[in-house]
Amino acid sequence: MTAMQPDDLEADSGAGEGHDPMVERVAELADDDLAALCEAANAAIIDGGGFGWVNPQPRLSLESYFKGTLLVPERQLFVARLDGTVVGSAQLVRPARNNEARAFAAELQHSFVAPYARGHGLARNMTLRVEDAARSLGYHLLNLDVRETQRAAIALYESLGYIRWGIHPAYARVGGRTIRGIFYYKLLQHGGRIV
Ligand SMILES: CC(C)(COP(=O)(O)OP(=O)(O)OC[C@H]1O[C@@H](n2cnc3c(N)ncnc32)[C@H](O)[C@@H]1OP(=O)(O)O)[C@@H](O)C(=O)NCCC(=O)NCCS
Protein backbone atom coordinates (compact mmCIF):
# COMPACT_ATOMS: atom_id res chain seq x y z
CA MET A 1 0.00 0.00 0.00
CA THR A 2 1.40 3.37 -0.96
CA ALA A 3 1.97 5.67 2.02
CA MET A 4 -0.03 8.80 1.46
CA GLN A 5 1.14 12.25 2.44
CA PRO A 6 -1.42 14.77 3.65
CA ASP A 7 -1.30 16.69 0.38
CA ASP A 8 -1.98 13.53 -1.65
CA LEU A 9 -5.64 13.94 -0.85
CA GLU A 10 -5.63 16.74 -3.37
CA ALA A 11 -3.93 14.75 -6.10
CA ASP A 12 -4.12 16.63 -9.37
CA SER A 13 -6.21 15.47 -12.25
CA GLY A 14 -4.49 15.79 -15.58
CA ALA A 15 -5.87 16.42 -19.04
CA GLY A 16 -6.58 13.23 -21.05
CA GLU A 17 -10.25 12.50 -20.39
CA GLY A 18 -11.15 8.88 -19.70
CA HIS A 19 -7.68 7.89 -18.53
CA ASP A 20 -7.82 9.18 -14.96
CA PRO A 21 -4.32 10.71 -14.86
CA MET A 22 -3.13 11.78 -11.42
CA VAL A 23 0.01 12.71 -9.53
CA GLU A 24 0.90 12.06 -5.91
CA ARG A 25 3.86 12.22 -3.59
CA VAL A 26 4.87 8.83 -2.19
CA ALA A 27 6.94 7.97 0.87
CA GLU A 28 6.70 4.21 0.25
CA LEU A 29 6.02 2.09 -2.80
CA ALA A 30 3.96 -1.09 -2.75
CA ASP A 31 5.48 -4.00 -4.68
CA ASP A 32 3.13 -3.57 -7.66
CA ASP A 33 3.77 0.18 -7.80
CA LEU A 34 7.54 -0.37 -7.63
CA ALA A 35 7.32 -2.96 -10.43
CA ALA A 36 5.27 -0.59 -12.58
CA LEU A 37 7.70 2.28 -11.90
CA CYS A 38 10.67 0.13 -12.94
CA GLU A 39 8.85 -0.94 -16.11
CA ALA A 40 8.03 2.69 -16.91
CA ALA A 41 11.65 3.73 -16.30
CA ASN A 42 13.02 1.06 -18.60
CA ALA A 43 10.48 1.96 -21.28
CA ALA A 44 11.63 5.60 -21.08
CA ILE A 45 15.29 4.56 -21.19
CA ILE A 46 14.72 2.37 -24.27
CA ASP A 47 12.87 5.27 -25.89
CA GLY A 48 16.02 7.38 -25.48
CA GLY A 49 14.83 9.68 -22.73
CA GLY A 50 16.06 7.98 -19.58
CA PHE A 51 17.03 10.17 -16.68
CA GLY A 52 20.76 9.66 -16.83
CA TRP A 53 20.58 6.02 -17.83
CA VAL A 54 21.36 5.25 -21.43
CA ASN A 55 20.88 1.47 -21.36
CA PRO A 56 17.93 -0.46 -19.90
CA GLN A 57 18.67 -1.61 -16.38
CA PRO A 58 18.10 -4.94 -14.63
CA ARG A 59 14.94 -4.85 -12.53
CA LEU A 60 16.92 -5.23 -9.30
CA SER A 61 19.06 -2.17 -10.07
CA LEU A 62 16.02 -0.02 -10.69
CA GLU A 63 14.27 -1.34 -7.59
CA SER A 64 17.34 -0.51 -5.50
CA TYR A 65 17.54 2.92 -7.06
CA PHE A 66 13.93 3.85 -6.27
CA LYS A 67 14.01 2.28 -2.80
CA GLY A 68 17.20 4.23 -2.12
CA THR A 69 15.61 7.43 -3.39
CA LEU A 70 12.83 7.05 -0.82
CA LEU A 71 15.41 6.83 1.95
CA VAL A 72 17.26 10.05 1.09
CA PRO A 73 15.98 12.82 3.39
CA GLU A 74 16.66 15.54 0.81
CA ARG A 75 14.54 13.83 -1.87
CA GLN A 76 10.79 13.73 -2.37
CA LEU A 77 9.44 11.30 -4.95
CA PHE A 78 6.32 12.11 -6.94
CA VAL A 79 4.69 9.48 -9.13
CA ALA A 80 2.32 9.82 -12.06
CA ARG A 81 -0.49 7.32 -12.49
CA LEU A 82 -2.65 6.54 -15.48
CA ASP A 83 -5.74 4.46 -14.66
CA GLY A 84 -4.11 3.70 -11.31
CA THR A 85 -0.86 2.33 -12.75
CA VAL A 86 2.41 4.11 -12.00
CA VAL A 87 3.81 5.37 -15.32
CA GLY A 88 6.41 7.99 -14.37
CA SER A 89 8.05 9.97 -11.62
CA ALA A 90 9.86 13.18 -10.71
CA GLN A 91 11.97 14.22 -7.74
CA LEU A 92 12.22 17.35 -5.66
CA VAL A 93 15.76 17.60 -4.34
CA ARG A 94 16.44 19.91 -1.42
CA PRO A 95 19.90 21.48 -1.04
CA ALA A 96 22.45 19.75 1.19
CA ARG A 97 22.39 21.09 4.74
CA ASN A 98 26.00 22.31 4.51
CA ASN A 99 25.13 24.51 1.53
CA GLU A 100 23.91 27.47 3.53
CA ALA A 101 24.58 29.98 0.76
CA ARG A 102 22.24 28.11 -1.59
CA ALA A 103 19.69 27.05 0.97
CA PHE A 104 16.99 29.01 -0.89
CA ALA A 105 17.15 26.88 -4.06
CA ALA A 106 15.81 23.38 -4.70
CA GLU A 107 16.09 21.21 -7.79
CA LEU A 108 13.68 19.27 -9.98
CA GLN A 109 15.37 16.08 -11.15
CA HIS A 110 14.71 12.88 -13.07
CA SER A 111 11.27 13.64 -14.43
CA PHE A 112 9.97 11.12 -16.92
CA VAL A 113 6.77 9.56 -18.20
CA ALA A 114 6.71 6.20 -19.97
CA PRO A 115 6.17 6.51 -23.72
CA TYR A 116 2.86 4.63 -23.44
CA ALA A 117 1.45 7.23 -21.04
CA ARG A 118 2.55 10.49 -22.62
CA GLY A 119 0.32 13.31 -23.76
CA HIS A 120 -2.07 13.21 -20.78
CA GLY A 121 -0.62 16.18 -18.93
CA LEU A 122 1.17 14.01 -16.37
CA ALA A 123 4.60 15.64 -16.69
CA ARG A 124 3.02 19.08 -16.47
CA ASN A 125 1.16 18.06 -13.32
CA MET A 126 4.25 16.46 -11.77
CA THR A 127 6.19 19.67 -12.41
CA LEU A 128 3.46 21.77 -10.83
CA ARG A 129 3.28 19.44 -7.81
CA VAL A 130 7.05 19.67 -7.34
CA GLU A 131 6.83 23.46 -7.60
CA ASP A 132 4.04 23.54 -4.99
CA ALA A 133 6.03 21.31 -2.65
CA ALA A 134 9.15 23.45 -3.05
CA ARG A 135 7.15 26.64 -2.54
CA SER A 136 5.48 25.34 0.60
CA LEU A 137 8.88 24.36 2.00
CA GLY A 138 9.93 27.99 1.51
CA TYR A 139 12.29 27.59 -1.44
CA HIS A 140 12.60 30.65 -3.62
CA LEU A 141 13.58 28.94 -6.82
CA LEU A 142 13.75 25.66 -8.63
CA ASN A 143 16.66 24.66 -10.86
CA LEU A 144 16.63 21.97 -13.52
CA ASP A 145 18.62 20.87 -16.53
CA VAL A 146 17.94 18.77 -19.62
CA ARG A 147 19.81 17.39 -22.58
CA GLU A 148 19.27 19.57 -25.63
CA THR A 149 17.83 16.50 -27.40
CA GLN A 150 14.93 16.31 -24.94
CA ARG A 151 12.64 18.46 -27.06
CA ALA A 152 9.38 17.59 -25.28
CA ALA A 153 10.89 18.48 -21.91
CA ILE A 154 12.24 21.77 -23.25
CA ALA A 155 8.80 22.69 -24.60
CA LEU A 156 7.21 21.68 -21.29
CA TYR A 157 9.51 23.71 -19.06
CA GLU A 158 9.51 26.78 -21.28
CA SER A 159 5.70 26.68 -21.40
CA LEU A 160 5.72 26.69 -17.59
CA GLY A 161 7.89 29.80 -17.41
CA TYR A 162 11.31 28.28 -16.73
CA ILE A 163 14.10 30.67 -17.69
CA ARG A 164 16.96 29.33 -19.77
CA TRP A 165 20.16 30.74 -18.32
CA GLY A 166 22.92 28.64 -19.78
CA ILE A 167 24.17 25.90 -22.02
CA HIS A 168 26.76 23.33 -21.01
CA PRO A 169 28.68 22.30 -24.13
CA ALA A 170 29.62 18.84 -22.86
CA TYR A 171 26.74 17.82 -20.63
CA ALA A 172 26.17 14.18 -21.58
CA ARG A 173 27.50 11.43 -23.80
CA VAL A 174 25.04 9.15 -25.52
CA GLY A 175 25.95 6.64 -28.23
CA GLY A 176 29.46 8.08 -28.48
CA ARG A 177 28.10 11.57 -29.14
CA THR A 178 28.56 14.57 -26.86
CA ILE A 179 25.30 16.37 -26.16
CA ARG A 180 24.81 19.87 -24.84
CA GLY A 181 22.79 20.54 -21.70
CA ILE A 182 20.32 23.36 -21.15
CA PHE A 183 19.97 24.87 -17.68
CA TYR A 184 16.80 26.51 -16.38
CA TYR A 185 15.48 28.15 -13.25
CA LYS A 186 12.06 29.34 -12.11
CA LEU A 187 11.38 31.81 -9.31
CA LEU A 188 8.69 30.44 -7.00
CA GLN A 189 8.05 33.28 -4.56
CA HIS A 190 7.46 37.03 -4.63
CA GLY A 191 5.57 36.93 -7.93
CA GLY A 192 8.59 35.56 -9.79
CA ARG A 193 10.93 38.41 -8.72
CA ILE A 194 14.45 38.07 -7.34
CA VAL A 195 14.57 39.71 -3.91
C1 LIG B 1 9.14 15.27 -21.28
C2 LIG B 1 8.09 14.26 -20.81
C3 LIG B 1 8.29 14.05 -19.31
C4 LIG B 1 6.68 14.82 -21.09
O1 LIG B 1 5.73 13.93 -20.55
P1 LIG B 1 4.16 14.02 -20.88
O2 LIG B 1 3.42 13.50 -19.71
O3 LIG B 1 3.89 13.40 -22.19
O4 LIG B 1 3.96 15.59 -21.01
P2 LIG B 1 2.57 16.37 -20.84
O5 LIG B 1 1.47 15.56 -21.43
O6 LIG B 1 2.43 16.80 -19.44
O7 LIG B 1 2.80 17.63 -21.79
C5 LIG B 1 2.97 18.92 -21.25
C6 LIG B 1 3.63 19.81 -22.29
O8 LIG B 1 4.91 19.31 -22.65
C7 LIG B 1 5.18 19.62 -24.02
N1 LIG B 1 5.28 18.38 -24.78
C8 LIG B 1 4.96 17.14 -24.35
N2 LIG B 1 5.23 16.23 -25.31
C9 LIG B 1 5.73 16.93 -26.37
C10 LIG B 1 6.24 16.56 -27.63
N3 LIG B 1 6.27 15.28 -28.02
N4 LIG B 1 6.72 17.54 -28.44
C11 LIG B 1 6.70 18.83 -28.05
N5 LIG B 1 6.22 19.24 -26.85
C12 LIG B 1 5.78 18.30 -26.02
C13 LIG B 1 4.01 20.46 -24.48
O9 LIG B 1 4.31 21.81 -24.18
C14 LIG B 1 2.90 19.96 -23.59
O10 LIG B 1 1.86 20.86 -23.44
P3 LIG B 1 0.57 20.78 -24.42
O11 LIG B 1 0.03 19.40 -24.25
O12 LIG B 1 -0.31 21.84 -23.88
O13 LIG B 1 1.09 21.03 -25.80
C15 LIG B 1 8.24 12.91 -21.56
O14 LIG B 1 8.21 13.14 -22.95
C16 LIG B 1 9.50 12.17 -21.18
O15 LIG B 1 9.50 11.40 -20.23
N6 LIG B 1 10.58 12.37 -21.95
C17 LIG B 1 11.85 11.70 -21.68
C18 LIG B 1 12.50 12.12 -20.36
C19 LIG B 1 12.74 13.60 -20.26
O16 LIG B 1 13.01 14.29 -21.23
N7 LIG B 1 12.64 14.11 -19.01
C20 LIG B 1 12.83 15.51 -18.70
C21 LIG B 1 14.20 15.85 -18.28
S1 LIG B 1 14.72 15.15 -16.77
The ligand as a Tripos MOL2 file, in Angstrom:
@<TRIPOS>MOLECULE
LIG
   48    50     1     0     0
SMALL
NO_CHARGES

@<TRIPOS>ATOM
      1 C1          9.1380   15.2670  -21.2790 C.3       1 LIG1
      2 C2          8.0940   14.2630  -20.8060 C.3       1 LIG1
      3 C3          8.2850   14.0480  -19.3130 C.3       1 LIG1
      4 C4          6.6840   14.8220  -21.0940 C.3       1 LIG1
      5 O1          5.7300   13.9250  -20.5450 O.3       1 LIG1
      6 P1          4.1620   14.0170  -20.8770 P.3       1 LIG1
      7 O2          3.4170   13.4950  -19.7110 O.co2     1 LIG1
      8 O3          3.8880   13.3990  -22.1880 O.co2     1 LIG1
      9 O4          3.9580   15.5880  -21.0130 O.3       1 LIG1
     10 P2          2.5680   16.3670  -20.8410 P.3       1 LIG1
     11 O5          1.4680   15.5610  -21.4330 O.co2     1 LIG1
     12 O6          2.4260   16.8040  -19.4360 O.co2     1 LIG1
     13 O7          2.7990   17.6340  -21.7920 O.3       1 LIG1
     14 C5          2.9670   18.9200  -21.2480 C.3       1 LIG1
     15 C6          3.6330   19.8110  -22.2880 C.3       1 LIG1
     16 O8          4.9120   19.3060  -22.6450 O.3       1 LIG1
     17 C7          5.1830   19.6190  -24.0180 C.3       1 LIG1
     18 N1          5.2790   18.3810  -24.7780 N.ar      1 LIG1
     19 C8          4.9560   17.1420  -24.3450 C.ar      1 LIG1
     20 N2          5.2350   16.2320  -25.3100 N.ar      1 LIG1
     21 C9          5.7340   16.9310  -26.3680 C.ar      1 LIG1
     22 C10         6.2410   16.5580  -27.6300 C.ar      1 LIG1
     23 N3          6.2720   15.2800  -28.0220 N.pl3     1 LIG1
     24 N4          6.7160   17.5380  -28.4440 N.ar      1 LIG1
     25 C11         6.7010   18.8290  -28.0510 C.ar      1 LIG1
     26 N5          6.2220   19.2360  -26.8500 N.ar      1 LIG1
     27 C12         5.7780   18.2970  -26.0200 C.ar      1 LIG1
     28 C13         4.0090   20.4570  -24.4830 C.3       1 LIG1
     29 O9          4.3100   21.8090  -24.1830 O.3       1 LIG1
     30 C14         2.9020   19.9560  -23.5880 C.3       1 LIG1
     31 O10         1.8640   20.8630  -23.4440 O.3       1 LIG1
     32 P3          0.5710   20.7850  -24.4180 P.3       1 LIG1
     33 O11         0.0290   19.4040  -24.2480 O.co2     1 LIG1
     34 O12        -0.3080   21.8370  -23.8850 O.co2     1 LIG1
     35 O13         1.0920   21.0260  -25.7970 O.co2     1 LIG1
     36 C15         8.2370   12.9140  -21.5600 C.3       1 LIG1
     37 O14         8.2120   13.1410  -22.9490 O.3       1 LIG1
     38 C16         9.5040   12.1650  -21.1830 C.2       1 LIG1
     39 O15         9.4960   11.4000  -20.2300 O.2       1 LIG1
     40 N6         10.5850   12.3730  -21.9510 N.am      1 LIG1
     41 C17        11.8460   11.7000  -21.6770 C.3       1 LIG1
     42 C18        12.4980   12.1180  -20.3560 C.3       1 LIG1
     43 C19        12.7420   13.6000  -20.2620 C.2       1 LIG1
     44 O16        13.0050   14.2890  -21.2340 O.2       1 LIG1
     45 N7         12.6390   14.1060  -19.0080 N.am      1 LIG1
     46 C20        12.8280   15.5080  -18.6980 C.3       1 LIG1
     47 C21        14.2000   15.8520  -18.2850 C.3       1 LIG1
     48 S1         14.7190   15.1540  -16.7650 S.3       1 LIG1
@<TRIPOS>BOND
     1     1     2 1
     2     2     3 1
     3     2     4 1
     4     2    36 1
     5     4     5 1
     6     5     6 1
     7     6     7 2
     8     6     8 1
     9     6     9 1
    10     9    10 1
    11    10    11 2
    12    10    12 1
    13    10    13 1
    14    13    14 1
    15    14    15 1
    16    15    16 1
    17    15    30 1
    18    16    17 1
    19    17    18 1
    20    17    28 1
    21    18    19 ar
    22    18    27 ar
    23    19    20 ar
    24    20    21 ar
    25    21    22 ar
    26    21    27 ar
    27    22    23 1
    28    22    24 ar
    29    24    25 ar
    30    25    26 ar
    31    26    27 ar
    32    28    29 1
    33    28    30 1
    34    30    31 1
    35    31    32 1
    36    32    33 2
    37    32    34 1
    38    32    35 1
    39    36    37 1
    40    36    38 1
    41    38    39 2
    42    38    40 1
    43    40    41 1
    44    41    42 1
    45    42    43 1
    46    43    44 2
    47    43    45 1
    48    45    46 1
    49    46    47 1
    50    47    48 1
@<TRIPOS>SUBSTRUCTURE
     1 LIG1         1 GROUP 0 **** ****
